[in-house]
Amino acid sequence: MGKRGPQPLPAIDRFAPKTRRSDNGCIEWTGARLPTGYGLFSLDGRMQRAHRVSYELSFGPIPDGLHILHSCDNPPCVNVDHLFLGTHADNTADKVAKMRHARKLTVAQVEMIRCSDDTDASLGRQLGVARSTISLIREGKHWGWL
């Protein structure tokens, strides 16, 4: 009879140690992450997004064509109480409703950004864009041709 090495840990036993509870009720992924903040977890021989794995570990397979959306808008969150199923259209509608969608600025708005003494964060809130977008415009890295 041949020797058997240690058996791999079940997914849930590998998953849980890579999380921590935050003050806002999120359970945040502490393992590998994409630049967008979404966690990565190896399951069934391939890397998958941690929030999707969390959902599947709790509720079973995700139906084809559906996404896992965050009610908390926190990409590293894997708390199943903050995750829900939705279509691509649901995800887009959620982004628009929460002002997280890409928004085009006008030439006049870009000129106003460059002349304003307001903070990047303040201008970002006013115009519905990220603070980093304002910063990149002021540095000439976005809209540099103008």
C-alpha positions as CSV (number, residue, x, y, z in Angstrom):
1,M,0.0,0.0,0.0
2,G,1.5,3.4,-1.1
3,K,2.0,6.3,1.2
4,R,-0.5,9.1,0.9
5,G,0.5,12.7,1.5
6,P,-1.6,15.2,3.4
7,Q,-5.0,15.7,1.9
8,P,-5.8,19.3,0.7
9,L,-7.9,21.4,3.0
10,P,-11.5,21.9,1.9
11,A,-12.1,25.3,0.3
12,I,-13.9,26.8,3.3
13,D,-11.0,26.0,5.5
14,R,-8.5,27.7,3.2
15,F,-10.9,30.6,2.5
16,A,-11.7,31.8,6.1
17,P,-8.2,32.6,7.3
18,K,-7.8,35.0,4.4
19,T,-10.5,37.3,5.8
20,R,-10.9,39.9,8.5
21,R,-14.0,41.6,9.9
22,S,-14.0,45.4,9.5
23,D,-15.8,48.1,11.5
24,N,-18.4,48.7,8.8
25,G,-19.7,45.1,8.9
26,C,-17.8,44.0,5.8
27,I,-15.7,40.8,5.9
28,E,-12.7,41.9,3.8
29,W,-10.4,39.7,1.8
30,T,-6.8,39.8,3.0
31,G,-5.3,37.5,0.3
32,A,-4.3,38.3,-3.2
33,R,-6.2,41.1,-4.9
34,L,-6.7,42.6,-8.3
35,P,-5.8,46.3,-8.7
36,T,-9.6,47.0,-8.5
37,G,-9.6,45.6,-5.0
38,Y,-11.5,42.3,-5.8
39,G,-10.0,39.3,-4.0
40,L,-8.6,36.3,-5.8
41,F,-8.9,32.7,-4.5
42,S,-7.8,29.4,-6.2
43,L,-10.6,27.0,-6.5
44,D,-10.8,23.9,-8.7
45,G,-7.5,24.7,-10.2
46,R,-8.2,28.2,-11.3
47,M,-8.2,31.7,-9.8
48,Q,-11.6,33.1,-9.1
49,R,-12.9,36.3,-7.6
50,A,-13.2,35.8,-3.8
51,H,-16.6,37.4,-3.5
52,R,-18.0,34.9,-6.0
53,V,-16.4,32.0,-4.2
54,S,-17.8,33.2,-0.9
55,Y,-21.3,33.3,-2.4
56,E,-20.9,29.8,-3.9
57,L,-19.6,28.4,-0.6
58,S,-22.8,29.6,1.1
59,F,-25.4,29.2,-1.6
60,G,-24.1,26.9,-4.3
61,P,-23.3,27.5,-7.9
62,I,-24.0,30.9,-9.5
63,P,-26.4,30.5,-12.4
64,D,-24.9,31.2,-15.8
65,G,-25.0,34.8,-16.9
66,L,-25.5,36.2,-13.4
67,H,-23.1,38.4,-11.5
68,I,-22.5,38.8,-7.7
69,L,-23.1,42.4,-6.7
70,H,-22.0,44.2,-3.5
71,S,-24.7,46.1,-1.5
72,C,-21.7,47.7,0.4
73,D,-19.8,48.8,-2.7
74,N,-16.6,47.5,-1.2
75,P,-14.8,45.2,-3.7
76,P,-12.7,43.3,-1.1
77,C,-15.9,42.4,0.9
78,V,-16.8,38.7,0.9
79,N,-19.6,39.0,3.5
80,V,-22.5,37.0,2.1
81,D,-24.9,39.3,3.8
82,H,-23.5,42.1,1.5
83,L,-23.6,40.0,-1.7
84,F,-26.6,39.4,-4.1
85,L,-27.3,37.9,-7.5
86,G,-28.0,40.2,-10.4
87,T,-27.7,40.5,-14.2
88,H,-25.3,42.7,-16.0
89,A,-28.1,45.3,-16.4
90,D,-28.7,45.1,-12.6
91,N,-25.0,45.8,-12.0
92,T,-25.0,48.7,-14.4
93,A,-28.2,50.2,-12.9
94,D,-26.7,49.8,-9.4
95,K,-23.5,51.7,-10.5
96,V,-25.5,54.5,-12.0
97,A,-27.8,54.8,-9.0
98,K,-24.8,55.0,-6.7
99,M,-22.8,57.4,-9.0
100,R,-20.0,54.8,-9.5
101,H,-20.2,54.7,-13.3
102,A,-17.8,56.2,-15.7
103,R,-19.0,59.7,-16.5
104,K,-17.8,61.9,-19.3
105,L,-16.7,65.4,-18.5
106,T,-17.1,68.4,-20.8
107,V,-14.3,70.7,-21.9
108,A,-15.8,73.4,-19.7
109,Q,-15.7,71.1,-16.7
110,V,-12.1,70.2,-17.3
111,E,-11.2,73.9,-17.7
112,M,-13.0,74.6,-14.4
113,I,-11.1,71.8,-12.7
114,R,-7.8,73.3,-13.7
115,C,-8.7,76.8,-12.5
116,S,-10.5,75.8,-9.2
117,D,-8.9,76.0,-5.8
118,D,-11.4,73.4,-4.5
119,T,-9.9,70.1,-3.3
120,D,-9.8,67.1,-5.6
121,A,-12.3,65.3,-3.4
122,S,-14.7,68.3,-3.4
123,L,-14.6,68.6,-7.1
124,G,-15.0,64.9,-7.6
125,R,-18.2,64.9,-5.5
126,Q,-19.6,67.9,-7.4
127,L,-18.9,66.4,-10.8
128,G,-19.6,62.7,-9.9
129,V,-16.1,61.4,-10.7
130,A,-13.4,60.0,-8.6
131,R,-10.9,62.2,-6.7
132,S,-8.1,60.5,-8.7
133,T,-9.7,61.6,-12.0
134,I,-9.6,65.2,-10.8
135,S,-5.9,64.8,-9.8
136,L,-5.0,63.2,-13.1
137,I,-6.6,66.1,-15.0
138,R,-4.8,68.7,-12.9
139,E,-1.5,66.8,-13.5
140,G,-2.1,66.8,-17.3
141,K,-2.3,63.0,-17.4
142,H,-5.9,63.1,-18.5
143,W,-7.2,65.6,-21.0
144,G,-3.5,66.6,-21.6
145,W,-4.3,67.7,-25.2
146,L,-6.6,70.5,-23.9
